[in-house]
Amino acid sequence: MKPNPGDILLVTRAASVQFAKPIRFRVIRALDWTTYDGWAWLDGYELDARGEAVARRTIFVQPAGLRRPPHVRASRARAPPAHTGTQPRRPTCGNGVDTRR
């Protein structure tokens, strides 16, 4: 598998022995660094169970061992908050004092 930017991958021991505990990983880019045949450096984010980035990482893997995790959402776009019809809260400086003049 050739990883592309935006791909969400399951990185397991099949990709590298350091991943005895599998991680989900969102690819930023495949780095063009000289390395061993069949291996690649990937730059991206480790994801938690909700699909949120928890750490930026650069990993050394065998692309042939990478898999797509089940149930990956196609879009990471978030919906804008719904209008509640109430006035927004005034910003404060942490002690309840209105900071607007």
MIDO-926372 format. One record per residue: residue in one letter; z, x, y of N, C-alpha, C in turn. Coordinates in steps of 0.2 Angstrom, whole numbers, plus 5000, padded with zeros to 4 digits. Atoms other than C-alpha are relative to their C-alpha. Example, Ala and Ser with C-alpha at 12.3 -4.5 7.8 and 13.67 -1.06 7.14 Angstrom:
A500050044994503950624978500050045006;S499949964994503650684995500349965005;
//
This chain:
M500050044994500050005000500050045006;K500149964994499550075017500449965005;P499650044996500950015029499750005007;N500350014993500349945046500649985005;P499550024995501349915062500149934999;G499850075000502349755061500149984993;D499950015007502349755042500850004998;I499350005002504049705034500050024993;L500049975007504349805018500750004997;L499449995004505649815004499950074998;V500049935002506049995002500550014995;T499650005006506750024985500050084997;R500049945004507050174973499350024998;A500749995002505250154968499650045006;A500349964994504850224986500350075001;S499649935000506150364986500749994997;V499350005003507750404977500549985004;Q499550014995508750394993500249925001;F499950074999508550204992500249964994;A499850035006509550164977500349935002;K499950074997510150014988499549985004;P500750014996508549934994500249975007;I499950034993508349895013499349975001;R500650034997507149785022499850045006;F500249954995506149885035499449975003;R500650024996504949835049499750065003;V500349944998503649965052499850005008;I500249994993503350035070499350034999;R500649965001502050165064500150044994;A500049945005501550285051499950065003;L500149944996501850455057499550054997;D500549965002500450575056500250084999;W499749935001501550725050499750024993;T500349975007500850845036500650004995;T499450005005501850815020499650004993;Y500249995007501650815001499549944999;D500550055002500150714993500449944997;G499650065003500750534990500649985003;W499450024996502150535003499849995007;A500150014993502250475021500749995003;W499450024996503450465035499849945004;L500050064996503750295043500549995005;D499550014995504550255059500149925001;G499950074999505350085061500749985000;Y499450024999506849975060500349974993;E499750035006508049935046500249935002;L499850074999508349745045500649974996;D499550045003509849635041499749944996;A500250065004509849475030499649955004;R500450054996509249375045499450025003;G500649974998507849495049500050035007;E499949974993508649565065500150084999;A500049925000508449755068500850025001;V499349974999510149845065500050085001;A500049934999509550025065499350035001;R500649975000508050125070500050064996;R500049955005507550245056499350034999;T500649965002506250375051500150014993;I499950005007506050365032499450044997;F500449965004505150475020499949974993;V500150045006504350375006499350014997;Q500750005003502950354993499749935001;P500350064998501850215000499949954994;A500150045006501450164982500649964997;G499450035002503250114979500249955005;L499850054995503349994994499849944998;R500150065001503449814992500149955006;R499950054995503349655002500649964998;P499450045003505049565001499849925000;P500250075001504949374996500349975007;H499850044994505149245010500050035007;V500149974993504549345025499749955005;R500350044995504349245040499450035004;A500649974997502649265048500150025007;S500049984993503149265066500850015002;R499449984998504649345074500249975007;A499950034994504449245090500649955000;R499450045000505949155096499849945005;A500150064995505848975104500450015006;P499650004994506448965122500549954999;P499550055001508048875124499949935003;A500150074998508048685125500349995007;H499750024993508348615143500649954998;T499550045002510048535142500149955006;G499950054995509948445159500650025004;T499449984997511548535165499950065005;Q500149944996511748665179500250064996;P499849945003511748845173500750035003;R499449974998513348935174499950065005;R500149954995513649045189500350074997;P499849935002513749235186500750025003;T499349984998515549305187500050084999;C499949935002516149485187500550014995;G499649995006517249455172500749975002;N499350034998518849385182499949935002;G500050074998518149215186499749995007;V500250004993517549265204499349995000;D500750004999515849205209499750065003;T500349944997514749355212499549995005;R500550024995513449265222500349995007;R499850014993513549265241499749945003;
//
